Amino acid sequence: MKLLSLILLVCLMMIAPAGHAIDPSNHAFATEYYENIQRAVGYLAGHYVRDVGLIFESEDPTGPAGHWLKRTEYPSYHWLYNQTFWLYSDGLLSLYALSPWRSDIAEAISETYRKYNPPPSGKFEALFGIPVGPDRLARDVIVNQTKEFVVLYRIHDGPLGDPRIPYTDSIIYGALSAYYQGGTLTARSEVLRAASLWNGTCSVDYSIHQQELWPGNAPSDIGWCANMKLALTLYGAKVVGVKLPNFAELEAHLWSMQDPETGGIITLSNGHGVPSGSSNCETTALTLLLYNDALIERLSRQNTSAQPVHVTPPVHIRDNVPMTETVMPPQTLAYTVILLLVLIVTGVLIYSRRRFAPIC
């Protein structure tokens, strides 16, 4: 029996999935940001409107210029930010962000989705395990409107975007999609590419230098650092198993964007890393996704051949390929064959002992 126990122990050690277990020290309940998380949850919960079944976009006072949709797709748009409710992306993000903390609100939002049954967004699904295609220009569709509120969704079904133009969010969505389809090296390379855009205070992608307003752009975002892109980069790194050497620093910077009064994560910051303006649902929900451990573990397991890779600084990117050594993980088939052989040998040993044991 000692021999059998030893063999079984070795088998379990061999087949245990590497890199997918959640480190208890990283659990949201143990993190140093637990109080920050609770305040962010309170922000989203406080902006949930039961009669609509969704969380409104922001507490921003709007101002004389009106909502940014008035300056782009809908010149007659008259609703305020706290009257604007998005199925994509705010609603979908909030559903998963609140699941570990306020399952009642998450369930209610889920019911609202079943009611409206919007088509796939073509982008945001990548955050939750569904691969999406190449980046496309977006349009915003109103599906319900009253004097008091409006419900919309954002769908990415327009012309293909220019792949030469680096947007941090598009890079992460592409990385996640590649990961779910077995492209571990591509996914990790793209996450590192997104991380390389960080200059210490801002993710400097094309939107920082963009001059021309494109359809679907929020005018207020052009030329500003969007804090949701930092949250996306950290989330992507967690899912695909890239251990960024400055993860703790980036995480601390993200939480420094939390509004001390509302608990939400402020949407924008300037080039010096100073938060500017108000918080919104999207940025706050994306930040909270970092602490949905069950979701991240499930997504990590969707690529069963992946093992986490630790990146040793500095990381140099050449043609979007990280110049770091990546160890190819052992294949699942090899584990299965070895396990079967060990079990067969064990069975033969046990049978032989019983078959030829002396009869007393």
N, C-alpha and C positions, 0 to 999 in steps of 0.2 A: 504493500500500500504506500510505503514511503516513495518507492520508485514512481508509482502512478501519480502521486501528488506532485512530485517534482516535475514530471513531464507536463502535467496540466498547467502548472504555474508558469512554466516556460512558454507554453502555447498562448496563454492569456497575455503574457508580456509581449509576445510577438504580434498578436492580432489587435492589440489595443490601438485605436486610432490616435496617431500622433498629432498634437497641435490643435485639437478641436475642443478639448476640455476648457471650461472657463476658469481662469485663475481666481480663487476666492478673493484675493486682494483687489481684483478688478471689478468685483460685483458692485452694482450700484448702491447696495445697502452698506457696503464697507468703504466706499470711496470717500475721499476727503471732501468731495463736492456734493455730498448727500443733501445738505441744507439748500444748496443752490438748485439741485434737481427738484426738491419739493416746491421751491418758489416758482420754478419754471412750470411745473405741473399746475400749480395754482393759477398761474397766468393763463394757461390754455383753458383750464376748467372754468375760470371766471369769465372767459369770452365765449363760452358755449351758450348758444341760444336754443332752448328746447323746442320752440315753435318752428324753427328752421331745421333743426337737427344737425347743425354744423357750427363751426367756430368762425367768428368773423375775422377779417384779414388783419386789422390793426386798430389800435386806439388812436392812431394819428388824427389830429384835428382836421386834416384835409387842406384847409386854407383856401384862399381865393382862386388858386389855380385849379382846384378840384382834384379828383382822383386821376391817377396817371392814365387810365383808360380813356378819359375825356380828351387827352392830348394825342391819342394814337388811333385806336380802332372805332371808338364810339364818341363822336363829338357832342352828342346830346346826353352823355352819361352824367347823371345827377346824384347818384348815391354816394354816401360817404364811405370811408374805409370801414367803419363799424356797422355798415349796412351791406357790405360786400362779402359774400360767402363763396368760397371756391371748393368744388369737388376735387379738382386737380389744380395745384398740388396740396393746398392746405389741408383739405379734409382727409385725403389718403395718408399724408404724413402724420397727422394728429391721431388717426386711428391706431397706427402702430406705435407712435410715441407714448400714447396714454395707456396702452394695453397692460403694462406691468403695474400701473399706478391707479388708474381710474377706469376699470374695465366697464363700468356702467356707461360712461360717456363713449368709450370706444365701441361698445355694442350699439349704442344709439346712432353713432355716425355710420356704422356698418349698415344699419337698417335704412338710413337715408340713401346710401349707395344703391341698395337693392331697389329703392323706390324710383330713383332717377335712371339707374342702369346706364351710365355713360359709356361710350366706346373707350377702348384702351387709349391712353394718352400718348403712347409711342415713346415714352421716356421714363416716367417716374416708376413704372413697374420694375425697372432694373434694381431698384433699391430693395425689392422684396422677393427676388428670386426668379423673375421672368426676364429673359434676354430681350433687348430691343435692338432695332436696326440703327443705321447711321443717323447722325443728328440732322434734323429737318427744322425749317422755320415753323414757328408756332402761330396759332390763332386762338382767340378766346371766344367762346360760344356761350351766350346767355340761354339758359334753359328754363328759368322761372323768374318772374319779376312782379313786384307789387310796389306800392308807394313806400313801404317800409324797408324792403330788402330786395336783393337780387342774388340769384344763384348762377354761377358760371363754371365752366371747366376749360382748361387749357389743353389743346391737342396739337401734337407735333406731326402734321401730315402735309406740310408745304414742301417747297423745293429743298433739295439737299443743301446742307450747309457746306461751307468751304472747309475741308479737312485740314488745310494749312493754317487756319485761324484757331489758336488754342484758347478754348474756354474751359476753365477748370471743371465746371459741372459736367460738360459734355464728355470730357476725358474720363471722369469717374464713372459715368453711366456706361460708357463703352468698355471700361475695364471690368466692371461687374458682369456685363453681358458676356464678355470673353471668358471670364472665370467660370460661369455656370455651364459653359459649353466645353470645358476642359482646357481652355487656353490659359493655364496658370502663369506661364512665363510672360505672355502678352499682358495679362491683367496686372501683374506685379510691376512690369515695366511701365505701364500707363499710370499706375498709382504713384510710382516714383517720379514720373514726368510731371504729374499734378503737384506733387510735394515740392518739386524743384522750382515751381513758380513762386514759392513763398520767399519773401525778401527780409523777413524778420518782423514786419508789421502788416503785411498785405499779400494776398495771392494776386500777383501781377499778371493777369491774362489780358486778352485783347480788349475786354470791356473797359479797362483802365485808360487805354489810349484811343478808344473808338470815338470818332467824330460824327459819323452819320447815324441817325436814328433808324433802326430797322423795325419792321413789323414785329410786334410782340415785345419789344424792349420797353422796360419801364424807364422813362426819361431821367428820373431821379437817380437811377443806378449808374448811369454813364459817368465815368471818371471817378467813381468812389469804390472803395473796397467793400465787397459784399461778404459779410461774415458767414453766410450760409455756405460759401465755397470752402472755407476752412473746415466747417463741420462735415461737409461731404468728403473731403480728403481724408479726415480721420476715420470716418465711417468706412470708406473704401479700404483703407489700410487694415482695419480690423477684420473685415470680411475676407479679404484675399490672403491674409496672413503675412503682411509686411510689418515688421517691427521698426517703425521709424525711430531713429535715435533721439529725435527732438519731440517725440509724441507728447511727453509731459509738458514741455514748454508750450506747444501749440494748444493743448487742452487748457492750460492756464490762461493763455491769451483769449481763447474763445469765451471762457467764463468771465473774463474781465469786461466783456461786452454786455454783461447782464445789467439791466436797468435796476438800480437799487430800490426804486419805488414800485415798479410794476412786477418785477421778477422775470419779465420777458427778455429775450436776447435782442439787443439793438441791431437793426438790419444793416446799417452802413457804418463805416469808419473812414477816417481820412488817412492820408499816406503816412502819418506818424502813429497810426494805431489808436487814435482817439475816437471813441464812439460818437456818432452824430445822428440826431433825429430820434425816431421812436422805434419800438420793437414791433415785430410782426409774428404772425402765426407760423409761417414757413420756417424762418430762421430758428425759432424756439423749438419747434417740433424736430427739425433736423438735428439740433444739439441733443435733444433727449433720446434720439435713436441710438446714440452712442452707448446708452446704458440699458438697452433692451437686450440683455445677454442671451435670452432664449432665441430671439430672432437671429442674432449674429451667429450663434452656434449652429442653428439650422442652415443658414445660408452657407457657412463655411463647409458644412458637410455635403453640400450639393456637388462639390468637386472633390470626390473621395480620394483622388491621388495627390491632393495638395498637402504640403507640410509648411508650417510657417518658416519664413526666412528672416534672419536678423541682418539688418543693414548696418554695416560699420561705416561711420562717417570718415572722410567725405564721400558722398555718392556722386559720381560723374555720369552724366547722361550723354551718350553719343548716338545720334540718329534714333533717339527714343528708346535705346537699349541700355539698361543699367550695367555699368562696368563693375559688377560685383559677382562673386562666385555664388552660384545657385546649385545646391546639391539635388540631383534628381531623386525623388523618393522611390523606395521599393514598390513594385507593382502589386496590386491587390491579388492578382492571379498567383504570384509567387508565394504569397502568404498562404493562400488557400491550398496549394499543392503541398507545401511543407506541413501544414496542419493535418491534412489527410494522411500523409505518410507517417507522421508521428502517432496519429490515432490508430492506424493500421498496425504499426509495430507494437503499440501498447496493448491492443486487443490480442495480438498473437502471444505476447508475453503472459498476459493474464490467462489465456486459454491453455497455454503450455503448462503453466504452474498447476492449474486445476486438473488437467488431463493426466499428468504424470506424478502428481503428488501421492506419496505413499498412503495406503489405507490403514488406519490404526484400528 
